[in-house]
């Protein structure tokens, strides 16, 4: 058996003419507005008071006011809101965000260890199209070469807020920024000593499965300015399938911070995550009809661990904000996936992989006065080094339920990336106008030594390399109509570099380079929208358009090999609405009553190829969430509704099907065909016993109150039909100390 450890590491770019025209028009408007304000100030013989302050890192201490000032679509869900909407997982939390679609556990992403989210119709399997961060540190194995979240090392119990930047974020953050930026902020170190322990228990009706989520937080700041906090969140127990869906997750973080001077501070975070999840298989149409909750593959599992350390130094005075962030990440993941080759035989695939990432990123912001207005210039640089080591092995076929035969190597790969990113933007804050032009430059060197094997014997090796130099311009404009209301628009270029498994592949038992056929993905992104914050109302309405010249998609061949292919030109367009309202602003009689809702319309279609004009797979054109919360004295009650329209799993356009054939009827294996839309309801009741009982809180609720049966599909190696979460009861307890 060979188990070697390996160290592996348009629609076009803005035309210069178009960008110069846009900047010129914006600057002419600003010049006129500035001149008008200067004239008014002069006529009154009063000089406006100018307060200079550099904002710097706008992901830090994110709140509703920062969202209001951001010239793009952005949503923050804080811890109070997470409690109100009865979120018991990261997936529940992200369903509250306009434009974000969360797929149920399925396929190789079929456990609580993984995360499947898509933004604005982009691919959701293992969340590959967004830059996902934990306190500003990438969550993926390797941000450039392996951005998937088959291991998502983040737990809800450690989270203080979720910040989703869908527009105007591609200059500051990357590289996978087509689907925006998602930052999970962990619980902050308190000034006074504080502690909390909590437990969530879930019971899935019908299958009688139970799952526990214990959480612990303790921390405080010493008199000498040293702050310490210990965070723990875990998940133990079983999901809602009848068998083979056990979960065991431990997520622990030690946070430290020290205020050196009034202007200087340092912070050091140590984080370790271990996750194990059994993976129920997808069902054929026949098996699903017999019992959608059954699972018969007891050997399928996914496990992984991640250790990371991050250090941050900040200096902030009246005009300057400097930050130095550096981090090191060591990740490992493996899986065993058994598939049926025939009615009487099976085979086993195994895939252990190692990744190591080091990065350092200094960023400096300087506030300065331009005329009678504030401006801020920011420049930053990031160096990132990745190493990747991947092994793929397969057994010969064996009789169903017989012992697994010897695993022999099929492929190995050693890859790596060295990436330099430099970015700069300038915020011109001129009266009621705010304009921010920016530019990000990515210079990337990626290689992959890919070897094919036949029964454990090396056949050949290819060593593709690719160098990418990409300029990513951005321009955002905001008009502050009133203190509460603004209008914004932005345009920019987003980028997705080629991944390690897009440089080479196994074809006909031979390793082949794919650098001539595939390419980095680029998208021109546009937004226009408006925001309102005040008088109890927090609202955002955004129209968006993503324009790909060429988009890549992962398909499967007859041997279940993942094959990346060029989907061609695609477009993603739609409208997002987010709304929250506190009825106490209408009348005192309604104090404690709140409404929160979101709605998204998305149309993501192929603009070329055999599926031209047809919807892309695995997204809904319509998603909506509506909730009401009422709080009186120590009691609080919440009710929520979530709905999504149908999705498509249309099969791959190939020679075995008629040209342009788009599968809508369900196939026998359950992998392809339309996916029906559905809606679910949830309720939650909570009681706060108050400080006399040391902050004891007890809550109970029901998800999927009416036990609606819904499903999704998967087309990967454990593909088929997957039932959604049935009626689930849960109990939450929390205690402060």
C-alpha positions as CSV (number, residue, x, y, z in Angstrom):
1,X,0.0,0.0,0.0
2,X,1.4,3.4,-0.9
3,X,0.4,6.1,1.5
4,X,3.2,8.6,1.0
5,X,3.1,12.0,2.6
6,X,3.6,14.7,0.1
7,X,4.4,18.4,0.5
8,X,2.1,20.0,-2.1
9,X,1.9,22.5,-2.1
10,X,-13.6,39.4,-21.4
11,X,-16.8,39.8,-20.3
12,X,-13.7,41.8,-20.0
13,X,-11.5,43.4,-17.4
14,X,-12.4,47.1,-17.1
15,X,-11.4,48.8,-20.3
16,X,-9.2,51.8,-19.5
17,X,-11.5,54.1,-21.4
18,X,-14.6,52.9,-19.5
19,X,-12.9,53.3,-16.1
20,X,-11.5,56.7,-16.9
21,X,-14.9,57.9,-18.0
22,X,-16.5,56.6,-14.8
23,X,-13.9,58.2,-12.6
24,X,-14.1,61.4,-14.5
25,X,-17.8,61.7,-14.2
26,X,-17.7,60.9,-10.5
27,X,-14.9,63.4,-9.8
28,X,-16.8,66.1,-11.8
29,X,-19.8,65.6,-9.6
30,X,-17.6,65.7,-6.5
31,X,-15.9,68.9,-7.6
32,X,-19.2,70.6,-8.1
33,X,-20.5,69.4,-4.7
34,X,-17.4,70.5,-3.0
35,X,-17.4,73.9,-4.6
36,X,-21.0,74.5,-3.7
37,X,-20.4,73.6,0.0
38,X,-17.3,75.9,0.1
39,X,-19.4,78.8,-1.4
40,X,-22.0,78.3,1.3
41,X,-19.5,78.1,4.1
42,X,-17.8,81.3,2.8
43,X,-21.0,83.2,2.6
44,X,-21.7,82.4,6.2
45,X,-18.1,83.2,7.2
46,X,-18.0,79.9,9.1
47,X,-15.4,77.2,8.5
48,X,-16.7,73.7,9.0
49,X,-15.2,71.7,11.8
50,X,-13.0,68.9,10.5
51,X,-12.3,65.7,12.5
52,X,-9.7,63.5,11.0
53,X,-9.8,59.8,11.9
54,X,-8.4,56.8,9.9
55,X,-10.8,53.9,9.8
56,X,-8.3,51.3,8.7
57,X,-9.6,47.8,8.9
58,X,-13.3,48.0,8.3
59,X,-13.9,44.4,9.3
60,X,-12.8,45.2,12.8
61,X,-15.6,45.8,15.3
62,X,-18.2,45.7,12.6
63,X,-21.7,47.1,13.4
64,X,-24.8,48.6,11.8
65,X,-23.2,52.0,11.5
66,X,-20.2,50.6,9.6
67,X,-22.6,48.7,7.3
68,X,-24.5,52.0,6.6
69,X,-21.2,53.7,5.6
70,X,-20.1,50.9,3.3
71,X,-20.8,51.7,-0.4
72,X,-21.9,48.2,-1.3
73,X,-24.2,45.3,-0.2
74,X,-23.3,44.2,3.3
75,X,-25.0,42.5,6.2
76,X,-24.0,41.8,9.8
77,X,-25.7,39.3,12.0
78,X,-24.7,39.8,15.7
79,X,-25.0,37.4,18.6
80,X,-28.3,38.8,19.8
81,X,-29.9,38.3,16.4
82,X,-28.5,34.8,16.2
83,X,-30.3,34.0,19.4
84,X,-33.5,35.6,18.2
85,X,-33.7,33.6,15.0
86,X,-33.0,30.3,16.8
87,X,-29.8,29.7,14.9
88,X,-28.1,26.5,16.2
89,X,-25.5,26.2,13.4
90,X,-23.5,28.4,11.0
91,X,-25.8,27.3,8.2
92,X,-28.8,28.7,10.2
93,X,-27.0,32.0,10.7
94,X,-26.2,32.4,7.0
95,X,-29.8,31.9,5.9
96,X,-30.5,35.3,7.4
97,X,-28.3,37.0,4.8
98,X,-29.7,38.3,1.5
99,X,-28.0,36.7,-1.5
100,X,-26.6,33.8,0.4
101,X,-27.9,30.3,-0.4
102,X,-27.2,27.4,2.0
103,X,-27.3,23.9,0.7
104,X,-28.3,21.0,3.0
105,X,-25.6,18.5,3.9
106,X,-25.0,16.3,0.8
107,X,-22.4,14.3,-1.0
108,X,-18.8,14.7,0.2
109,X,-20.0,17.8,2.0
110,X,-22.6,15.7,3.8
111,X,-21.6,16.3,7.5
112,X,-21.5,19.2,10.0
113,X,-17.8,19.3,9.4
114,X,-18.2,21.0,6.0
115,X,-20.0,24.1,4.8
116,X,-21.9,24.5,1.6
117,X,-22.9,28.1,0.7
118,X,-23.2,30.0,-2.5
119,X,-23.6,33.7,-3.1
120,X,-25.7,35.2,-5.9
121,X,-26.1,31.9,-7.8
122,X,-22.5,30.9,-7.6
123,X,-21.5,27.3,-6.8
124,X,-22.3,26.3,-3.3
125,X,-20.7,22.9,-3.0
126,X,-18.0,23.4,-0.3
127,X,-18.2,27.2,-0.6
128,X,-15.4,27.8,-3.2
129,X,-16.3,31.2,-4.5
130,X,-16.1,33.5,-1.4
131,X,-13.2,34.5,0.8
132,X,-14.3,33.1,4.1
133,X,-12.4,34.4,7.2
134,X,-12.2,33.8,10.9
135,X,-11.1,37.1,12.6
136,X,-9.5,38.1,9.3
137,X,-7.6,34.8,8.8
138,X,-8.6,32.5,5.9
139,X,-10.7,29.4,6.8
140,X,-9.9,27.4,3.7
141,X,-7.1,24.8,3.5
142,X,-5.2,27.0,1.0
143,X,-6.7,30.3,-0.1
144,X,-5.3,30.1,-3.6
145,X,-4.9,26.4,-4.4
146,X,-7.6,24.7,-2.4
147,X,-10.3,27.2,-1.3
148,X,-13.0,24.6,-0.6
149,X,-14.5,24.2,2.9
150,X,-14.9,20.4,3.1
151,X,-13.4,21.2,6.5
152,X,-15.0,24.3,7.9
153,X,-13.1,25.0,11.1
154,X,-15.7,27.4,12.7
155,X,-18.4,26.8,15.3
156,X,-21.4,28.9,16.2
157,X,-20.8,28.9,19.9
158,X,-17.5,30.9,19.5
159,X,-19.0,33.5,17.2
160,X,-19.9,37.0,18.1
161,X,-21.0,38.2,14.7
162,X,-21.1,37.2,11.0
163,X,-20.2,39.9,8.5
164,X,-21.0,39.3,4.8
165,X,-19.6,41.8,2.4
166,X,-21.2,41.0,-1.0
167,X,-20.1,44.2,-2.9
168,X,-17.2,46.6,-2.9
169,X,-14.8,44.3,-1.1
170,X,-12.6,42.9,-3.9
171,X,-9.7,45.4,-3.4
172,X,-9.0,44.8,0.3
173,X,-9.6,41.0,0.3
174,X,-8.9,38.1,-2.0
175,X,-8.2,36.0,-3.9
176,X,-11.5,34.2,-4.1
177,X,-13.7,37.3,-4.0
178,X,-16.3,36.8,-6.8
179,X,-18.7,35.7,-4.1
180,X,-17.8,38.4,-1.6
181,X,-16.2,38.3,1.8
182,X,-17.6,36.4,4.8
183,X,-15.9,37.2,8.1
184,X,-16.7,35.3,11.3
185,X,-15.7,37.4,14.3
186,X,-15.1,35.4,17.5
187,X,-16.2,36.6,20.9
188,X,-14.1,39.5,22.1
189,X,-12.1,39.7,25.3
190,X,-14.1,41.5,28.0
191,X,-12.7,44.3,30.2
192,X,-14.1,42.7,33.3
193,X,-13.8,39.0,34.1
194,X,-16.8,37.1,32.7
195,X,-17.7,33.5,31.9
196,X,-20.5,31.6,30.3
197,X,-21.4,28.0,29.7
198,X,-24.2,26.8,27.5
199,X,-25.6,23.7,25.9
200,X,-27.9,23.1,23.0
201,X,-29.6,19.7,22.6
202,X,-31.4,18.8,19.4
203,X,-33.8,15.9,18.9
204,X,-34.8,14.8,15.3
205,X,-38.3,13.4,15.3
206,X,-38.9,10.3,13.3
207,X,-35.4,9.0,13.6
208,X,-35.0,9.7,17.3
209,X,-31.5,11.0,16.8
210,X,-29.9,13.4,19.4
211,X,-27.1,15.9,19.0
212,X,-25.4,18.1,21.6
213,X,-23.5,21.4,21.2
214,X,-21.7,22.4,24.4
215,X,-20.0,25.9,24.6
216,X,-17.7,27.6,27.1
217,X,-16.4,31.2,27.3
218,X,-14.2,32.7,30.0
219,X,-12.0,35.7,29.9
220,X,-11.1,39.2,31.2
221,X,-8.5,41.9,31.3
222,X,-5.9,42.2,34.0
223,X,-4.9,45.5,35.6
224,X,-1.7,45.5,33.6
225,X,-3.7,45.6,30.3
226,X,-3.2,41.9,29.4
227,X,-6.5,40.4,28.1
228,X,-7.1,36.6,28.0
229,X,-10.1,34.6,26.8
230,X,-10.7,30.9,26.3
231,X,-13.4,29.8,23.9
232,X,-14.7,26.3,23.3
233,X,-17.5,25.0,21.1
234,X,-18.3,21.5,20.2
235,X,-20.8,19.3,18.5
236,X,-21.5,15.7,19.5
237,X,-24.0,13.1,18.5
238,X,-26.0,12.2,15.5
239,X,-27.8,14.0,12.6
240,X,-31.2,13.2,11.4
241,X,-30.5,10.2,9.2
242,X,-31.2,6.8,10.7
243,X,-27.6,5.7,10.7
244,X,-24.0,6.6,9.7
245,X,-24.2,10.3,10.5
246,X,-22.4,10.7,13.8
247,X,-20.6,14.0,14.4
248,X,-17.7,14.8,16.8
249,X,-16.3,18.3,16.7
250,X,-14.1,20.2,19.1
251,X,-13.2,23.8,18.4
252,X,-11.0,25.7,20.9
253,X,-9.3,29.1,20.8
254,X,-7.1,31.0,23.2
255,X,-7.2,34.8,22.6
256,X,-4.7,37.2,24.1
257,X,-4.4,41.0,23.8
258,X,-2.1,43.6,25.3
259,X,-2.5,47.4,25.2
260,X,1.1,48.6,25.0
261,X,0.3,52.3,24.9
262,X,-2.8,54.3,24.2
263,X,-2.0,54.0,20.5
264,X,-0.4,50.5,20.2
265,X,-1.7,47.1,20.9
266,X,-0.9,43.5,20.1
267,X,-3.0,40.3,19.9
268,X,-2.1,36.7,19.6
269,X,-4.7,34.0,18.9
270,X,-4.1,30.2,19.1
271,X,-6.8,28.1,17.4
272,X,-7.3,24.3,17.1
273,X,-10.1,22.5,15.5
274,X,-10.8,18.8,15.1
275,X,-13.8,17.4,13.3
276,X,-15.1,13.9,12.4
277,X,-18.3,13.3,10.5
278,X,-19.8,10.2,9.1
279,X,-21.3,10.7,5.6
280,X,-24.6,9.2,4.7
281,X,-24.8,8.3,1.1
282,X,-27.2,9.7,-1.5
283,X,-30.1,7.5,-2.3
284,X,-31.5,6.3,-5.6
285,X,-35.0,7.4,-6.5
286,X,-36.3,3.9,-5.5
287,X,-34.6,3.9,-2.1
288,X,-35.6,7.4,-1.4
289,X,-39.3,6.5,-2.0
290,X,-38.9,3.5,0.3
291,X,-37.4,5.4,3.2
292,X,-35.6,8.8,2.7
293,X,-33.9,8.6,6.1
294,X,-32.1,5.3,5.5
295,X,-28.3,5.1,5.2
296,X,-26.5,1.8,4.4
297,X,-22.9,2.9,3.9
298,X,-21.3,2.5,7.4
299,X,-17.7,3.1,6.2
300,X,-18.1,6.6,4.7
301,X,-16.5,9.4,6.8
302,X,-14.7,12.6,6.6
303,X,-12.3,13.9,9.3
304,X,-9.7,16.7,9.6
305,X,-7.9,19.0,12.0
306,X,-6.5,22.5,11.8
307,X,-4.1,24.4,14.0
308,X,-3.4,28.0,13.4
309,X,-1.7,30.9,15.1
310,X,-2.2,34.6,14.2
311,X,-0.5,37.7,15.5
312,X,-1.7,41.2,15.0
313,X,0.0,44.5,15.8
314,X,-2.0,47.8,15.5
315,X,-1.1,51.4,15.9
316,X,-3.9,54.0,15.8
317,X,-3.7,57.7,16.4
318,X,-5.7,60.6,15.2
319,X,-4.6,60.3,11.5
320,X,-2.9,56.9,11.1
321,X,-4.1,53.4,11.4
322,X,-1.4,50.7,10.9
323,X,-2.0,47.0,11.1
324,X,0.4,44.1,10.7
325,X,-1.3,40.6,10.5
326,X,0.7,37.4,10.2
327,X,-0.6,33.8,10.5
328,X,0.5,30.2,10.0
329,X,-2.0,27.4,9.3
330,X,-1.4,23.7,9.4
331,X,-4.3,21.5,8.1
332,X,-5.0,17.9,7.5
333,X,-8.0,16.1,6.1
334,X,-8.9,12.6,5.0
335,X,-11.9,10.6,3.9
336,X,-13.1,7.1,3.1
337,X,-15.9,6.9,0.5
338,X,-17.4,3.7,-0.5
339,X,-19.4,3.5,-3.8
340,X,-21.3,0.7,-5.4
341,X,-19.7,-0.4,-8.7
342,X,-22.6,-2.9,-9.5
343,X,-25.5,-4.5,-7.7
344,X,-23.1,-6.9,-6.0
345,X,-19.7,-5.1,-5.7
346,X,-18.2,-2.0,-4.1
347,X,-14.9,-0.1,-4.0
348,X,-13.3,2.3,-1.5
349,X,-11.6,5.6,-2.3
350,X,-9.4,7.4,0.3
351,X,-7.9,10.9,0.1
352,X,-5.6,12.1,2.8
353,X,-4.2,15.6,2.3
354,X,-1.9,18.1,4.0
355,X,-1.7,21.8,3.7
356,X,0.5,24.5,5.2
357,X,0.0,28.3,4.8
358,X,2.1,31.2,5.9
359,X,1.2,34.9,5.3
360,X,2.2,38.3,6.4
361,X,0.1,41.4,5.6
362,X,0.9,45.0,6.6
363,X,-1.7,47.7,5.9
364,X,-1.5,51.4,6.5
365,X,-4.3,54.0,6.4
366,X,-3.8,57.8,6.6
367,X,-6.6,60.3,7.1
368,X,-6.0,63.7,5.5
369,X,-7.8,66.9,4.8
370,X,-8.8,67.7,1.2
371,X,-10.3,71.1,1.0
372,X,-13.0,71.2,3.7
373,X,-13.5,67.4,3.7
374,X,-12.0,64.3,5.1
375,X,-10.2,61.7,3.0
376,X,-8.4,58.5,3.7
377,X,-5.7,56.7,1.8
378,X,-5.0,53.0,2.4
379,X,-2.3,50.8,1.0
380,X,-1.5,47.2,1.9
381,X,0.6,44.2,0.9
382,X,0.2,40.5,1.5
383,X,2.7,37.7,0.9
384,X,1.3,34.2,1.1
385,X,3.1,30.9,0.7
386,X,1.2,27.6,0.4
387,X,2.4,24.0,0.4
388,X,0.0,21.2,-0.5
389,X,0.3,17.4,-0.3
390,X,-2.5,15.2,-1.7
391,X,-2.9,11.4,-2.1
392,X,-5.7,9.6,-3.8
393,X,-6.1,5.8,-3.4
394,X,-8.6,3.2,-4.5
395,X,-9.2,-0.4,-3.7
396,X,-10.1,-3.1,-6.2
397,X,-13.8,-4.1,-6.2
398,X,-15.1,-6.4,-3.5
399,X,-18.4,-8.0,-2.6
400,X,-21.0,-5.9,-0.8
401,X,-20.3,-5.7,2.9
402,X,-17.1,-7.7,2.5
403,X,-13.7,-6.5,4.0
404,X,-12.1,-3.7,2.0
405,X,-9.4,-4.8,-0.3
406,X,-5.9,-3.2,-0.3
407,X,-5.9,0.5,-1.1
408,X,-3.4,1.4,-3.8
409,X,-2.3,4.8,-5.1
410,X,-4.1,6.3,-8.1
411,X,-2.6,9.8,-8.0
412,X,-0.3,11.9,-5.9
413,X,0.5,15.6,-6.2
414,X,2.9,18.0,-4.7
415,X,1.9,21.6,-5.2
416,X,2.6,25.1,-3.9
417,X,1.9,28.7,-4.4
418,X,3.7,32.0,-3.8
419,X,1.4,35.0,-4.1
420,X,2.0,38.7,-3.8
421,X,-1.0,41.0,-3.5
422,X,-0.7,44.8,-3.3
423,X,-3.7,47.0,-3.0
424,X,-4.6,50.6,-2.5
425,X,-7.8,52.7,-2.3
426,X,-8.6,56.3,-1.5
427,X,-11.9,57.4,0.1
428,X,-12.8,60.9,-0.9
429,X,-15.4,62.1,1.7
430,X,-16.6,65.3,0.1
431,X,-19.8,66.7,1.5
432,X,-22.6,64.4,0.8
433,X,-20.5,62.4,-1.7
434,X,-18.1,59.6,-0.9
435,X,-16.1,58.1,-3.7
436,X,-13.5,55.4,-3.4
437,X,-11.4,54.3,-6.3
438,X,-9.2,51.3,-5.7
439,X,-6.9,48.8,-7.3
440,X,-5.6,45.3,-6.3
441,X,-2.8,43.6,-8.0
442,X,-2.2,39.8,-7.7
443,X,1.0,38.2,-8.8
444,X,0.8,34.4,-8.4
445,X,3.1,31.5,-9.1
446,X,1.5,28.0,-8.8
447,X,2.9,24.6,-9.5
448,X,1.8,21.0,-9.1
449,X,3.8,17.8,-9.6
450,X,1.0,15.3,-10.5
451,X,1.7,11.6,-10.7
452,X,-0.6,8.9,-12.0
453,X,-0.4,5.3,-10.8
454,X,-1.6,1.9,-12.0
455,X,-2.2,-0.5,-9.1
456,X,0.3,1.5,-7.0
457,X,3.0,1.6,-9.7
458,X,3.9,5.1,-11.1
459,X,2.9,5.6,-14.7
460,X,3.9,9.2,-15.4
461,X,4.3,12.6,-13.9
462,X,3.4,16.0,-15.2
463,X,4.6,19.3,-13.6
464,X,2.4,22.1,-14.8
465,X,3.1,25.7,-13.7
466,X,1.1,28.8,-14.1
467,X,1.9,32.5,-13.5
468,X,-0.9,35.0,-13.1
469,X,-0.6,38.7,-12.9
470,X,-4.0,40.3,-12.5
471,X,-5.1,43.9,-12.0
472,X,-8.5,44.2,-10.2
473,X,-9.8,47.8,-10.3
474,X,-12.8,49.0,-8.3
475,X,-14.8,52.1,-8.0
476,X,-17.6,52.8,-5.5
477,X,-19.7,56.0,-5.0
478,X,-22.1,56.8,-2.2
479,X,-24.4,59.8,-1.9
480,X,-25.7,60.6,1.7
481,X,-29.2,61.9,1.0
482,X,-29.9,62.4,4.7
483,X,-28.3,61.4,8.0
484,X,-30.2,58.1,7.8
485,X,-30.5,57.4,4.0
486,X,-27.8,56.9,1.4
487,X,-27.6,55.7,-2.2
488,X,-24.6,53.7,-3.5
489,X,-23.2,52.2,-6.7
490,X,-20.0,50.3,-7.4
491,X,-18.2,48.4,-10.1
492,X,-15.2,46.1,-9.9
493,X,-13.4,43.1,-11.2
494,X,-13.3,39.9,-9.1
495,X,-10.9,37.0,-9.5
496,X,-10.6,33.3,-8.8
497,X,-7.1,31.8,-9.4
498,X,-6.6,28.3,-10.8
499,X,-6.6,25.6,-8.1
500,X,-4.2,22.7,-7.8
501,X,-6.7,20.2,-9.2
502,X,-7.3,22.5,-12.1
503,X,-3.7,22.2,-13.3
504,X,-3.7,18.5,-14.0
505,X,-6.0,15.5,-14.0
506,X,-6.1,11.7,-14.5
507,X,-7.4,10.8,-17.9
508,X,-7.3,7.2,-19.3
509,X,-5.0,6.2,-16.5
510,X,-2.5,8.8,-17.5
511,X,-1.6,12.2,-15.8
512,X,-2.3,15.1,-18.1
513,X,-1.8,18.8,-17.8
514,X,-4.8,21.0,-18.2
515,X,-3.2,24.4,-18.2
516,X,-3.9,24.9,-21.9
517,X,-7.6,24.3,-21.5
518,X,-8.5,26.0,-18.2
519,X,-7.8,29.5,-16.9
520,X,-8.3,31.8,-13.9
521,X,-11.9,33.0,-13.5
522,X,-12.7,36.7,-13.7
523,X,-16.0,38.5,-13.3
524,X,-17.0,42.1,-13.8
525,X,-19.3,43.0,-10.9
526,X,-21.8,45.8,-10.6
527,X,-24.1,47.0,-7.9
528,X,-26.6,49.8,-7.3
529,X,-28.6,50.2,-4.1
530,X,-29.8,52.2,-1.2
531,X,-29.7,51.9,2.6
532,X,-31.7,53.3,5.5
533,X,-30.8,53.2,9.2
534,X,-32.8,55.1,11.8
535,X,-36.2,55.5,13.5
536,X,-36.3,51.7,14.2
537,X,-35.8,50.8,10.5
538,X,-32.7,49.1,9.1
539,X,-33.2,48.4,5.4
540,X,-31.0,47.7,2.3
541,X,-32.1,47.2,-1.3
542,X,-29.5,46.2,-3.9
543,X,-29.5,45.2,-7.6
544,X,-26.5,43.3,-8.7
545,X,-24.9,41.9,-11.9
546,X,-22.0,39.5,-12.3
547,X,-20.6,39.0,-15.8
548,X,-18.3,36.1,-16.4
549,X,-16.5,35.6,-19.7
550,X,-15.6,32.1,-18.7
551,X,-16.7,30.2,-15.6
552,X,-15.4,26.8,-14.5
553,X,-17.5,23.9,-13.3
554,X,-16.7,20.6,-11.7
555,X,-18.1,17.5,-13.4
556,X,-17.7,13.8,-13.0
557,X,-16.7,11.2,-15.5
558,X,-17.7,7.5,-15.6
559,X,-15.0,6.6,-13.1
560,X,-16.2,9.3,-10.7
561,X,-13.1,11.4,-11.3
562,X,-13.6,15.1,-10.7
563,X,-13.1,16.9,-14.1
564,X,-13.0,20.7,-14.2
565,X,-14.3,22.1,-17.5
566,X,-15.0,25.4,-19.0
567,X,-18.7,26.3,-18.6
568,X,-18.2,29.4,-20.8
569,X,-19.8,32.8,-20.4
570,X,-22.4,33.2,-17.6
571,X,-24.3,36.0,-16.0
572,X,-25.7,36.4,-12.5
573,X,-28.2,39.2,-11.9
574,X,-30.8,39.9,-9.3
575,X,-32.2,42.0,-6.4
576,X,-31.6,41.7,-2.7
577,X,-33.7,43.1,0.1
578,X,-32.9,43.1,3.8
579,X,-35.2,44.6,6.4
580,X,-35.5,44.9,10.2
581,X,-38.0,47.0,12.1
582,X,-38.6,47.8,15.7
583,X,-42.3,48.5,16.2
584,X,-41.6,50.4,19.4
585,X,-40.9,53.4,17.2
586,X,-44.6,53.4,16.2
587,X,-46.1,53.2,19.6
588,X,-45.1,52.3,23.2
589,X,-47.9,49.6,23.1
590,X,-45.8,47.6,20.6
591,X,-42.5,47.8,22.5
592,X,-40.6,44.5,22.3
593,X,-42.1,43.6,18.9
594,X,-39.6,43.3,16.0
595,X,-39.7,42.2,12.4
596,X,-36.8,40.9,10.3
597,X,-36.9,39.6,6.8
598,X,-34.9,39.2,3.6
599,X,-35.7,38.3,0.0
600,X,-33.5,37.6,-3.0
601,X,-34.3,37.2,-6.6
602,X,-31.4,35.7,-8.6
603,X,-31.1,34.7,-12.3
604,X,-27.9,32.9,-13.0
605,X,-27.7,31.5,-16.6
606,X,-25.3,30.2,-19.1
607,X,-24.6,32.7,-21.9
608,X,-22.8,30.2,-24.2
609,X,-22.6,26.5,-24.9
610,X,-25.3,23.8,-25.1
611,X,-27.1,25.1,-22.0
612,X,-27.2,28.7,-23.3
613,X,-30.1,30.6,-21.6
614,X,-30.6,27.8,-19.1
615,X,-30.2,28.1,-15.3
616,X,-27.0,27.1,-13.7
617,X,-27.2,24.1,-11.3
618,X,-28.0,24.1,-7.6
619,X,-29.4,27.6,-6.9
620,X,-32.9,29.0,-6.4
621,X,-34.2,32.0,-8.2
622,X,-36.2,33.0,-5.1
623,X,-35.3,32.8,-1.5
624,X,-37.0,34.5,1.5
625,X,-36.9,34.6,5.2
626,X,-39.5,36.4,7.5
627,X,-39.5,36.5,11.2
628,X,-41.3,38.1,14.1
629,X,-39.9,38.5,17.6
630,X,-41.6,39.7,20.8
631,X,-40.0,40.3,24.1
632,X,-41.9,41.3,27.3
633,X,-40.2,41.3,30.7
634,X,-38.1,38.1,30.9
635,X,-40.0,36.3,28.1
636,X,-39.2,36.3,24.4
637,X,-41.0,34.5,21.6
638,X,-39.8,34.2,18.0
639,X,-41.4,32.7,14.8
640,X,-39.6,32.3,11.5
641,X,-40.4,31.2,8.0
642,X,-37.9,30.3,5.3
643,X,-38.7,29.5,1.7
644,X,-36.8,28.8,-1.5
645,X,-37.9,28.0,-5.0
646,X,-36.9,25.0,-7.1
647,X,-33.4,24.2,-8.2
648,X,-31.9,22.3,-11.1
649,X,-29.5,19.4,-11.4
650,X,-29.4,19.2,-15.2
651,X,-26.7,16.6,-15.9
652,X,-23.6,17.3,-18.0
653,X,-23.9,18.2,-21.7
654,X,-22.0,15.3,-23.3
655,X,-22.2,12.9,-26.2
656,X,-24.5,10.4,-24.4
657,X,-27.3,12.9,-24.4
658,X,-29.0,14.8,-27.2
659,X,-27.4,18.2,-27.9
660,X,-28.6,20.8,-25.5
661,X,-30.6,18.3,-23.4
662,X,-31.3,19.8,-20.0
663,X,-32.4,17.1,-17.5
664,X,-35.5,18.0,-15.5
665,X,-37.1,14.6,-14.9
666,X,-35.6,12.6,-12.0
667,X,-33.0,10.0,-13.0
668,X,-32.9,6.5,-11.5
669,X,-29.7,7.2,-9.5
670,X,-31.3,10.3,-8.0
671,X,-28.4,12.6,-9.0
672,X,-30.2,14.6,-11.7
673,X,-33.5,16.3,-12.3
674,X,-35.3,19.3,-10.8
675,X,-35.3,19.9,-7.0
676,X,-38.6,21.1,-5.7
677,X,-38.9,24.3,-3.7
678,X,-40.1,24.3,-0.2
679,X,-40.9,26.4,2.9
680,X,-40.3,25.6,6.6
681,X,-41.4,27.3,9.8
682,X,-39.7,27.5,13.2
683,X,-40.7,28.8,16.7
684,X,-38.7,29.5,19.8
685,X,-39.5,30.6,23.3
686,X,-37.0,31.8,25.9
687,X,-36.9,33.0,29.5
688,X,-34.2,35.0,31.2
689,X,-34.0,34.4,34.9
690,X,-31.8,37.5,35.4
691,X,-28.8,38.3,37.5
692,X,-30.2,36.9,40.7
693,X,-29.9,33.5,39.0
694,X,-26.4,34.3,37.5
695,X,-27.8,35.0,34.1
696,X,-29.5,31.7,33.7
697,X,-31.4,31.5,30.3
698,X,-33.5,28.7,29.1
699,X,-35.0,28.4,25.6
700,X,-36.9,25.8,23.6
701,X,-38.0,25.6,20.1
702,X,-39.0,23.6,17.0
703,X,-37.5,23.7,13.6
704,X,-39.6,22.6,10.6
705,X,-42.7,22.8,12.7
706,X,-45.0,21.1,10.1
707,X,-42.4,18.4,9.3
708,X,-42.2,19.4,5.6
709,X,-40.2,16.7,3.7
710,X,-37.9,18.3,1.2
711,X,-34.7,17.2,-0.5
712,X,-31.6,18.1,-2.5
713,X,-29.3,16.2,-4.8
714,X,-25.6,15.6,-5.2
715,X,-23.7,14.6,-8.3
716,X,-20.3,13.7,-6.7
717,X,-18.9,10.3,-5.7
718,X,-21.5,9.7,-3.0
719,X,-24.2,11.4,-5.1
720,X,-27.9,10.8,-5.1
721,X,-31.0,12.2,-3.3
722,X,-30.7,13.7,0.2
723,X,-33.6,14.4,2.5
724,X,-33.7,17.6,4.4
725,X,-34.0,18.2,8.2
726,X,-37.2,16.8,9.6
727,X,-39.1,18.4,12.5
728,X,-36.5,18.9,15.2
729,X,-37.0,19.9,18.8
730,X,-34.2,21.7,20.7
731,X,-33.5,23.0,24.2
732,X,-30.9,25.7,25.0
733,X,-29.6,26.5,28.4
734,X,-27.0,29.2,29.3
735,X,-25.4,30.2,32.6
736,X,-23.1,33.1,33.4
737,X,-20.4,32.9,36.1
